[in-house]
Amino acid sequence: MFKAVLLQAALVSVAAAVAGALFGMRSAVSVLVGGGAYLLPNLLFVARLAALAASGRASAVSFLVGEAVKLAATVAILVGAQGAISGLQWLALLVGLFVALKANLFAFLLKT
């Protein structure tokens, strides 16, 4: 599970580097914020799920509650970023979010 999160971080970093090279630092920061808005809650979700699985307390309910918290945290980070970061480029932010979301499919193809 942690390999998939590392793959997400790597792909978001590559997308930010490409955005920075092509469109400037603002775009790179926006891509990082977009990817980080999903990456950080996902990392916490994976850590919590791994701890529950290790203790034998993992269940479908704990999974669904974790997913709901992860989605709420992602939305909260995106809303907070809008007010906290001036000059945020929403298209680049959405690209970063999209890369982080689709990295899971790439991880599935690599069988991590």
TIRO-2110 file (N, C-alpha, C; in Angstrom, 1 decimal):
// TIRO-2110
0.8, -1.2, 0.0, N, 1, A
0.0, 0.0, 0.0, CA, 1, A
0.9, 1.3, 0.0, C, 1, A
1.9, 1.2, 0.8, N, 2, A
2.8, 2.4, 0.8, CA, 2, A
3.5, 2.6, -0.5, C, 2, A
3.8, 1.5, -1.2, N, 3, A
4.4, 1.7, -2.6, CA, 3, A
3.5, 2.5, -3.5, C, 3, A
2.3, 2.3, -3.4, N, 4, A
1.3, 3.1, -4.3, CA, 4, A
1.4, 4.5, -3.9, C, 4, A
1.5, 4.9, -2.6, N, 5, A
1.6, 6.3, -2.2, CA, 5, A
2.9, 6.9, -2.7, C, 5, A
4.0, 6.1, -2.6, N, 6, A
5.3, 6.6, -3.1, CA, 6, A
5.2, 6.8, -4.6, C, 6, A
4.5, 5.9, -5.3, N, 7, A
4.4, 6.1, -6.7, CA, 7, A
3.6, 7.4, -7.0, C, 7, A
2.5, 7.6, -6.2, N, 8, A
1.8, 8.9, -6.4, CA, 8, A
2.7, 10.1, -6.2, C, 8, A
3.5, 10.1, -5.2, N, 9, A
4.4, 11.2, -4.9, CA, 9, A
5.4, 11.4, -6.0, C, 9, A
5.9, 10.3, -6.5, N, 10, A
6.9, 10.4, -7.6, CA, 10, A
6.2, 11.0, -8.9, C, 10, A
5.0, 10.5, -9.2, N, 11, A
4.4, 11.0, -10.4, CA, 11, A
3.9, 12.5, -10.3, C, 11, A
3.5, 12.9, -9.1, N, 12, A
3.1, 14.3, -8.9, CA, 12, A
4.4, 15.1, -9.0, C, 12, A
5.5, 14.7, -8.5, N, 13, A
6.8, 15.4, -8.6, CA, 13, A
7.2, 15.6, -10.0, C, 13, A
7.1, 14.5, -10.8, N, 14, A
7.4, 14.6, -12.2, CA, 14, A
6.5, 15.6, -12.9, C, 14, A
5.2, 15.5, -12.6, N, 15, A
4.3, 16.5, -13.2, CA, 15, A
4.6, 17.9, -12.8, C, 15, A
5.0, 18.1, -11.6, N, 16, A
5.3, 19.5, -11.2, CA, 16, A
6.6, 20.0, -11.8, C, 16, A
7.6, 19.1, -12.0, N, 17, A
8.8, 19.4, -12.7, CA, 17, A
8.5, 19.8, -14.2, C, 17, A
7.7, 19.0, -14.8, N, 18, A
7.3, 19.3, -16.2, CA, 18, A
6.5, 20.7, -16.3, C, 18, A
5.6, 20.9, -15.4, N, 19, A
4.8, 22.1, -15.4, CA, 19, A
5.8, 23.3, -15.1, C, 19, A
6.7, 23.1, -14.2, N, 20, A
7.6, 24.2, -13.9, CA, 20, A
8.5, 24.5, -15.0, C, 20, A
9.0, 23.5, -15.8, N, 21, A
9.8, 23.7, -16.9, CA, 21, A
9.1, 24.4, -18.1, C, 21, A
7.8, 24.0, -18.2, N, 22, A
7.1, 24.6, -19.4, CA, 22, A
6.3, 25.9, -19.1, C, 22, A
5.8, 26.0, -17.8, N, 23, A
5.0, 27.1, -17.5, CA, 23, A
5.4, 28.0, -16.3, C, 23, A
6.4, 27.6, -15.7, N, 24, A
6.9, 28.5, -14.6, CA, 24, A
6.7, 27.9, -13.2, C, 24, A
7.2, 28.6, -12.2, N, 25, A
7.2, 28.1, -10.8, CA, 25, A
5.7, 28.1, -10.3, C, 25, A
4.9, 29.1, -10.6, N, 26, A
3.5, 29.1, -10.1, CA, 26, A
2.8, 27.8, -10.5, C, 26, A
3.0, 27.4, -11.7, N, 27, A
2.3, 26.2, -12.2, CA, 27, A
2.9, 24.9, -11.4, C, 27, A
4.2, 24.9, -11.2, N, 28, A
4.7, 23.8, -10.5, CA, 28, A
4.2, 23.7, -9.0, C, 28, A
4.1, 24.9, -8.4, N, 29, A
3.5, 24.9, -7.0, CA, 29, A
2.1, 24.5, -7.0, C, 29, A
1.3, 24.9, -8.0, N, 30, A
-0.1, 24.6, -8.1, CA, 30, A
-0.3, 23.1, -8.4, C, 30, A
0.6, 22.5, -9.2, N, 31, A
0.5, 21.0, -9.4, CA, 31, A
0.8, 20.3, -8.1, C, 31, A
1.8, 20.8, -7.4, N, 32, A
2.2, 20.2, -6.1, CA, 32, A
1.1, 20.3, -5.1, C, 32, A
0.4, 21.4, -5.0, N, 33, A
-0.7, 21.6, -4.1, CA, 33, A
-1.9, 20.7, -4.5, C, 33, A
-2.2, 20.6, -5.7, N, 34, A
-3.2, 19.7, -6.2, CA, 34, A
-2.9, 18.2, -5.9, C, 34, A
-1.7, 17.8, -6.2, N, 35, A
-1.3, 16.4, -5.9, CA, 35, A
-1.3, 16.2, -4.4, C, 35, A
-0.8, 17.2, -3.7, N, 36, A
-0.6, 17.0, -2.2, CA, 36, A
-2.0, 17.0, -1.5, C, 36, A
-3.0, 17.6, -2.1, N, 37, A
-4.3, 17.7, -1.5, CA, 37, A
-4.9, 16.3, -1.5, C, 37, A
-4.5, 15.4, -2.4, N, 38, A
-5.0, 14.0, -2.3, CA, 38, A
-3.9, 13.1, -1.7, C, 38, A
-2.6, 13.4, -1.9, N, 39, A
-1.6, 12.6, -1.4, CA, 39, A
-1.5, 12.5, 0.1, C, 39, A
-1.6, 13.6, 0.8, N, 40, A
-1.5, 13.6, 2.3, CA, 40, A
-2.6, 12.8, 2.9, C, 40, A
-3.9, 13.1, 2.6, N, 41, A
-5.0, 12.3, 3.2, CA, 41, A
-4.9, 10.8, 2.8, C, 41, A
-4.4, 10.5, 1.6, N, 42, A
-4.3, 9.1, 1.2, CA, 42, A
-3.2, 8.4, 2.0, C, 42, A
-2.1, 9.1, 2.3, N, 43, A
-1.0, 8.6, 3.1, CA, 43, A
-1.5, 8.3, 4.5, C, 43, A
-2.3, 9.2, 5.1, N, 44, A
-2.8, 9.0, 6.4, CA, 44, A
-3.8, 7.8, 6.4, C, 44, A
-4.6, 7.7, 5.4, N, 45, A
-5.6, 6.6, 5.2, CA, 45, A
-4.9, 5.3, 5.2, C, 45, A
-3.8, 5.2, 4.4, N, 46, A
-3.1, 3.9, 4.2, CA, 46, A
-2.4, 3.6, 5.5, C, 46, A
-1.8, 4.5, 6.2, N, 47, A
-1.2, 4.2, 7.5, CA, 47, A
-2.2, 3.7, 8.5, C, 47, A
-3.4, 4.3, 8.6, N, 48, A
-4.5, 3.9, 9.5, CA, 48, A
-5.0, 2.5, 9.1, C, 48, A
-5.2, 2.3, 7.8, N, 49, A
-5.6, 1.0, 7.4, CA, 49, A
-4.6, -0.1, 7.7, C, 49, A
-3.3, 0.2, 7.5, N, 50, A
-2.3, -0.8, 7.8, CA, 50, A
-2.3, -1.1, 9.3, C, 50, A
-2.4, -0.1, 10.1, N, 51, A
-2.4, -0.3, 11.6, CA, 51, A
-3.6, -1.2, 12.0, C, 51, A
-4.8, -0.9, 11.4, N, 52, A
-6.0, -1.7, 11.7, CA, 52, A
-5.8, -3.1, 11.2, C, 52, A
-5.2, -3.3, 10.1, N, 53, A
-5.0, -4.6, 9.5, CA, 53, A
-4.1, -5.4, 10.4, C, 53, A
-3.0, -4.7, 10.9, N, 54, A
-2.0, -5.4, 11.7, CA, 54, A
-2.6, -5.9, 13.0, C, 54, A
-3.6, -5.1, 13.5, N, 55, A
-4.2, -5.4, 14.8, CA, 55, A
-5.4, -6.4, 14.7, C, 55, A
-5.8, -6.6, 13.4, N, 56, A
-6.9, -7.5, 13.2, CA, 56, A
-8.2, -6.8, 13.3, C, 56, A
-8.3, -5.5, 13.4, N, 57, A
-9.5, -4.8, 13.6, CA, 57, A
-10.0, -4.1, 12.3, C, 57, A
-9.4, -4.5, 11.2, N, 58, A
-9.9, -3.9, 9.9, CA, 58, A
-11.2, -4.4, 9.5, C, 58, A
-12.1, -3.6, 9.0, N, 59, A
-13.4, -4.0, 8.6, CA, 59, A
-13.9, -3.1, 7.5, C, 59, A
-15.0, -3.5, 6.9, N, 60, A
-15.6, -2.7, 5.8, CA, 60, A
-16.0, -1.3, 6.3, C, 60, A
-16.5, -1.3, 7.5, N, 61, A
-16.9, 0.0, 8.0, CA, 61, A
-15.7, 0.9, 8.3, C, 61, A
-14.6, 0.4, 8.8, N, 62, A
-13.4, 1.2, 9.0, CA, 62, A
-12.9, 1.7, 7.7, C, 62, A
-13.0, 0.9, 6.7, N, 63, A
-12.5, 1.3, 5.3, CA, 63, A
-13.4, 2.4, 4.8, C, 63, A
-14.7, 2.3, 4.9, N, 64, A
-15.6, 3.3, 4.4, CA, 64, A
-15.5, 4.6, 5.2, C, 64, A
-15.3, 4.6, 6.5, N, 65, A
-15.2, 5.8, 7.3, CA, 65, A
-13.9, 6.4, 6.9, C, 65, A
-12.8, 5.7, 6.7, N, 66, A
-11.5, 6.2, 6.3, CA, 66, A
-11.6, 6.9, 4.9, C, 66, A
-12.3, 6.3, 4.0, N, 67, A
-12.5, 6.9, 2.7, CA, 67, A
-13.3, 8.2, 2.8, C, 67, A
-14.3, 8.3, 3.6, N, 68, A
-15.1, 9.5, 3.8, CA, 68, A
-14.2, 10.6, 4.4, C, 68, A
-13.4, 10.2, 5.4, N, 69, A
-12.5, 11.2, 6.0, CA, 69, A
-11.5, 11.7, 5.0, C, 69, A
-11.0, 10.8, 4.2, N, 70, A
-10.0, 11.2, 3.1, CA, 70, A
-10.6, 12.1, 2.1, C, 70, A
-11.8, 11.9, 1.7, N, 71, A
-12.4, 12.8, 0.7, CA, 71, A
-12.7, 14.1, 1.3, C, 71, A
-13.2, 14.2, 2.5, N, 72, A
-13.5, 15.4, 3.2, CA, 72, A
-12.2, 16.2, 3.4, C, 72, A
-11.1, 15.5, 3.8, N, 73, A
-9.8, 16.2, 4.0, CA, 73, A
-9.3, 16.8, 2.7, C, 73, A
-9.5, 16.0, 1.6, N, 74, A
-9.0, 16.5, 0.3, CA, 74, A
-9.8, 17.8, -0.1, C, 74, A
-11.1, 17.8, 0.0, N, 75, A
-11.9, 19.0, -0.3, CA, 75, A
-11.5, 20.1, 0.6, C, 75, A
-11.2, 19.9, 1.9, N, 76, A
-10.8, 20.9, 2.8, CA, 76, A
-9.5, 21.5, 2.5, C, 76, A
-8.6, 20.7, 2.1, N, 77, A
-7.2, 21.2, 1.6, CA, 77, A
-7.4, 22.0, 0.4, C, 77, A
-8.2, 21.6, -0.6, N, 78, A
-8.4, 22.4, -1.8, CA, 78, A
-9.0, 23.7, -1.5, C, 78, A
-10.0, 23.7, -0.7, N, 79, A
-10.7, 25.0, -0.3, CA, 79, A
-9.7, 25.9, 0.5, C, 79, A
-9.0, 25.3, 1.4, N, 80, A
-8.0, 26.1, 2.2, CA, 80, A
-6.9, 26.7, 1.3, C, 80, A
-6.5, 25.9, 0.3, N, 81, A
-5.4, 26.3, -0.6, CA, 81, A
-5.8, 27.6, -1.4, C, 81, A
-7.1, 27.6, -1.7, N, 82, A
-7.6, 28.8, -2.5, CA, 82, A
-7.4, 30.1, -1.7, C, 82, A
-7.7, 30.0, -0.4, N, 83, A
-7.5, 31.2, 0.4, CA, 83, A
-6.1, 31.5, 0.8, C, 83, A
-5.3, 30.5, 1.0, N, 84, A
-4.0, 30.6, 1.6, CA, 84, A
-2.9, 30.9, 0.5, C, 84, A
-3.1, 30.5, -0.7, N, 85, A
-2.0, 30.7, -1.7, CA, 85, A
-2.5, 31.6, -2.8, C, 85, A
-1.9, 32.8, -2.8, N, 86, A
-2.3, 33.7, -3.9, CA, 86, A
-1.7, 33.3, -5.2, C, 86, A
-2.4, 33.6, -6.3, N, 87, A
-1.9, 33.2, -7.6, CA, 87, A
-2.0, 31.8, -7.9, C, 87, A
-2.8, 31.0, -7.2, N, 88, A
-3.0, 29.6, -7.5, CA, 88, A
-3.6, 29.4, -8.9, C, 88, A
-3.0, 28.6, -9.7, N, 89, A
-3.5, 28.3, -11.0, CA, 89, A
-4.4, 27.0, -10.9, C, 89, A
-5.7, 27.2, -11.1, N, 90, A
-6.6, 26.1, -10.9, CA, 90, A
-6.4, 25.0, -11.9, C, 90, A
-6.1, 25.3, -13.2, N, 91, A
-5.9, 24.2, -14.1, CA, 91, A
-4.7, 23.3, -13.8, C, 91, A
-3.6, 24.0, -13.3, N, 92, A
-2.4, 23.2, -12.9, CA, 92, A
-2.7, 22.4, -11.6, C, 92, A
-3.5, 23.0, -10.7, N, 93, A
-3.9, 22.3, -9.5, CA, 93, A
-4.7, 21.1, -9.8, C, 93, A
-5.7, 21.2, -10.8, N, 94, A
-6.5, 20.1, -11.2, CA, 94, A
-5.6, 19.0, -11.9, C, 94, A
-4.6, 19.4, -12.6, N, 95, A
-3.7, 18.4, -13.3, CA, 95, A
-3.0, 17.7, -12.2, C, 95, A
-2.5, 18.3, -11.1, N, 96, A
-1.8, 17.6, -10.0, CA, 96, A
-2.8, 16.7, -9.3, C, 96, A
-4.0, 17.1, -9.1, N, 97, A
-5.0, 16.2, -8.5, CA, 97, A
-5.3, 15.0, -9.3, C, 97, A
-5.4, 15.3, -10.6, N, 98, A
-5.7, 14.2, -11.6, CA, 98, A
-4.6, 13.2, -11.6, C, 98, A
-3.3, 13.7, -11.6, N, 99, A
-2.2, 12.8, -11.6, CA, 99, A
-2.1, 11.9, -10.4, C, 99, A
-2.4, 12.5, -9.2, N, 100, A
-2.4, 11.8, -8.0, CA, 100, A
-3.5, 10.7, -8.0, C, 100, A
-4.7, 11.1, -8.5, N, 101, A
-5.8, 10.2, -8.5, CA, 101, A
-5.5, 9.0, -9.5, C, 101, A
-5.0, 9.3, -10.6, N, 102, A
-4.7, 8.2, -11.6, CA, 102, A
-3.5, 7.4, -11.4, C, 102, A
-2.6, 7.9, -10.5, N, 103, A
-1.4, 7.1, -10.1, CA, 103, A
-1.8, 5.7, -9.6, C, 103, A
-2.9, 5.6, -8.9, N, 104, A
-3.4, 4.4, -8.4, CA, 104, A
-3.6, 3.3, -9.5, C, 104, A
-4.1, 3.8, -10.6, N, 105, A
-4.3, 2.9, -11.8, CA, 105, A
-3.0, 2.5, -12.3, C, 105, A
-2.0, 3.4, -12.4, N, 106, A
-0.7, 3.0, -12.8, CA, 106, A
0.0, 2.1, -11.9, C, 106, A
-0.2, 2.2, -10.6, N, 107, A
0.3, 1.3, -9.6, CA, 107, A
-0.3, -0.1, -9.8, C, 107, A
-1.6, -0.1, -10.1, N, 108, A
-2.2, -1.4, -10.4, CA, 108, A
-1.6, -2.1, -11.6, C, 108, A
-1.3, -1.3, -12.6, N, 109, A
-0.7, -1.9, -13.8, CA, 109, A
0.7, -2.4, -13.5, C, 109, A
1.4, -1.8, -12.6, N, 110, A
2.8, -2.2, -12.2, CA, 110, A
2.7, -3.3, -11.2, C, 110, A
1.5, -3.6, -10.6, N, 111, A
1.3, -4.6, -9.6, CA, 111, A
2.2, -4.4, -8.4, C, 111, A
2.1, -3.1, -7.9, N, 112, A
2.9, -2.8, -6.6, CA, 112, A
2.1, -3.2, -5.4, C, 112, A
END
